Amino acid sequence: QVQLVESGGGLVQPGGSLRLSCAASGSIFRINAMGWYRQTPGKQRDLVAVITSGGSTDYVDSVKGRFTISRDNAKNTVYLQMVSLKPEDTAVYYCNTLPYHKGYWGQGTQVTVSS
């Protein structure tokens, strides 16, 4: 049974920082690229950051220079460090493989950027 468990979200002021974590079952973690996705009410879930099994990364333009994705293979965990947060970053954040697997979606973690 594959499980992805996200954590680390919260309420932060504009300009603040958060670090999200995603704990993954080992069977998928080591062989898959992993991604962080986010979704706001009424909109589709969008990919914002990717890290390959080899450690290469890529980001959507709106978060480049502010978000950093990383992975700890020993802990089967992928992280998303977010700095200089903006109100438009407010969303539920999820992790999944790339391409995503429908059966792997977790509960997500809410990030709210507001003063």
C-alpha positions as CSV (number, residue, x, y, z in Angstrom):
1,Q,0.0,0.0,0.0
2,V,1.5,3.3,-1.1
3,Q,1.1,6.2,1.2
4,L,2.1,9.8,0.9
5,V,1.7,12.0,4.0
6,E,2.1,15.7,3.7
7,S,2.8,18.0,6.7
8,G,4.2,21.4,7.6
9,G,1.5,23.8,6.3
10,G,0.1,26.6,8.3
11,L,-0.8,30.3,8.4
12,V,2.1,32.7,7.5
13,Q,2.3,36.4,6.8
14,P,3.4,37.6,3.3
15,G,7.1,37.4,3.0
16,G,7.3,34.5,5.5
17,S,8.6,31.0,5.1
18,L,7.4,27.4,5.5
19,R,8.9,24.0,5.0
20,L,6.6,21.2,3.8
21,S,7.4,17.5,4.2
22,C,6.1,14.5,2.3
23,A,6.8,11.0,3.8
24,A,6.6,8.3,1.1
25,S,6.5,4.6,1.2
26,G,9.9,3.3,0.1
27,S,8.7,1.2,-2.9
28,I,7.9,4.3,-5.0
29,F,10.3,6.8,-3.6
30,R,13.6,5.6,-4.9
31,I,12.6,5.0,-8.4
32,N,10.3,7.8,-9.1
33,A,10.5,11.5,-9.8
34,M,8.5,13.3,-7.1
35,G,6.5,16.5,-7.4
36,W,4.8,19.0,-5.2
37,Y,1.4,20.1,-6.5
38,R,-1.1,22.7,-5.2
39,Q,-4.8,23.4,-5.6
40,T,-7.1,26.2,-4.7
41,P,-10.9,25.9,-4.5
42,G,-12.5,25.6,-7.9
43,K,-9.2,25.2,-9.8
44,Q,-7.2,22.2,-11.0
45,R,-4.3,20.8,-9.2
46,D,-1.1,22.2,-10.6
47,L,2.5,20.9,-10.5
48,V,4.8,23.5,-9.0
49,A,8.1,21.7,-8.3
50,V,9.8,18.4,-9.4
51,I,12.8,16.4,-8.3
52,T,14.0,13.4,-10.2
53,S,15.5,10.3,-8.6
54,G,18.9,11.7,-9.5
55,G,18.2,15.0,-7.8
56,S,17.5,17.3,-10.8
57,T,14.9,19.9,-10.1
58,D,12.5,22.1,-12.0
59,Y,9.9,24.7,-11.0
60,V,7.0,26.5,-12.4
61,D,7.9,30.1,-13.2
62,S,5.8,31.6,-10.5
63,V,7.8,30.0,-7.7
64,K,11.3,30.0,-9.2
65,G,13.8,31.6,-6.9
66,R,11.4,31.2,-3.9
67,F,10.7,27.5,-3.6
68,T,13.3,24.7,-3.2
69,I,12.4,21.0,-3.6
70,S,14.8,18.4,-2.1
71,R,14.7,14.8,-1.1
72,D,16.2,12.6,1.6
73,N,16.4,9.1,0.2
74,A,17.3,7.6,3.5
75,K,14.2,9.0,5.1
76,N,11.9,8.5,2.0
77,T,10.9,12.1,2.4
78,V,10.7,15.0,-0.1
79,Y,10.6,18.6,1.1
80,L,9.5,21.9,-0.2
81,Q,11.2,24.9,1.3
82,M,9.1,28.1,0.6
83,V,10.4,31.6,1.2
84,S,9.1,35.0,0.3
85,L,5.6,33.6,0.4
86,K,2.8,35.6,-1.4
87,P,-1.0,35.5,-0.9
88,E,-1.3,33.8,-4.2
89,D,0.7,30.8,-2.8
90,T,-2.3,30.1,-0.7
91,A,-3.5,26.5,-1.5
92,V,-3.6,22.9,-0.4
93,Y,-0.2,21.4,-1.2
94,Y,0.2,17.7,-2.2
95,C,3.0,15.5,-3.2
96,N,2.8,12.7,-5.7
97,T,5.0,11.0,-8.3
98,L,5.6,12.4,-11.7
99,P,3.5,11.7,-13.6
100,Y,1.1,11.5,-10.8
101,H,-0.8,8.4,-9.8
102,K,-4.4,8.9,-8.9
103,G,-4.3,6.4,-6.1
104,Y,-1.4,8.1,-4.3
105,W,-3.0,11.4,-3.4
106,G,-2.8,12.1,0.3
107,Q,-4.8,14.6,2.4
108,G,-2.5,17.5,1.5
109,T,-1.4,20.3,3.8
110,Q,-3.0,23.8,3.8
111,V,-0.8,26.8,3.3
112,T,-2.4,30.1,3.9
113,V,-0.5,33.4,3.3
114,S,-2.3,36.3,4.8
115,S,-1.7,39.3,7.0
